[in-house]
Amino acid sequence: MMKINQPIEKISPLTPNELDKYHFGETEWLMNFSNFHHLFHINRLEEIITKIKFPILPHRKTVYDFIFLTEGNSIRSKGLHQYNFSKNTFFFLPAFQISTHEYLSDNARGYYCHFDSDIFNNLFMQKSFFEKFPFLHFLSKPTVEISEAMLLPILHIMERLENEYQSNKPLNANLVSAYLLALFTELNLVEVPNRENSKNSAQRITEKFNNLLSINIYKTNKVAEYASMLAVTPDYLNKCVKSTMGKTSQELLADMIILEAKVLLKQTNLSISEIAFKFSETNPSDFSRFFKNKTKLAPKDFRQMADFQ
């Protein structure tokens, strides 16, 4: 696998309306969406859980979203990381991040919400707005667990957001953004200020390697080049990744290539050869064998596979 020289074609992320297929599959049933669904949406998980088709395959979308579980448990990924979370836990996903949603238990209760960053423009114009909330960052841990003592005020905010969405009035962006700001500010109180200090050196190096993979996977797929970016030797990088994640740095790099390839196969019309050349200058058949070895499916079979099993 070698570095590519050709320009990278931007992957078109899914809009909220295009997410219907990913969430519900080919069905005549649709949610009662408001006319501002593309900017803001909220619903109760228990009202739609029987309609959602799992697993939801890797995809990107244009909006931020979060799930708040008050009962049950779920398995969802952010990039290469998979998270199993349960009662009284939020899972946040920033816009344009790759995600899959593998599982939501039948007894799940709580909320799903998505929002476009544009709804904050009137009240909060500064670019640093999202920087204040680490769980909204592209490369941060997405889960926030709250205590029972915090549950009531959090539920009050969620109910206010739900009432505003269901009011059948035009979107009051200022009010919605103020409620969301209150929610994020409450959750910031949960974040451990010195969380980074609790990580050892191997964990920090592995996290930085993961971050670099998310940013540079179309630019290089050489472990040595990532090690150079981190100012460590390839051997030290491999030891850090192995001790932290139980796999080699080359295996982690391969996982990222597969994840990106799955999104390209499902969200673009690029040919398999074009996709292959985004990750390799060698024969596209080498990429097809690599993909099948990792996923047990040929790229064309993955593309043709129904989004829901």
Helices and strands as residue ranges (DSSP letters): H 19-24, E 40-44, H 45-48, E 56-59, E 64-71, E 73-78, E 81-86, E 89-93, E 99-104, E 109-115, G 117-120, G 130-132, G 134-136, E 143-145, H 148-165, H 173-188, G 195-198, H 201-216, H 223-229, H 234-245, H 249-267, H 272-279, H 284-295, H 299-304
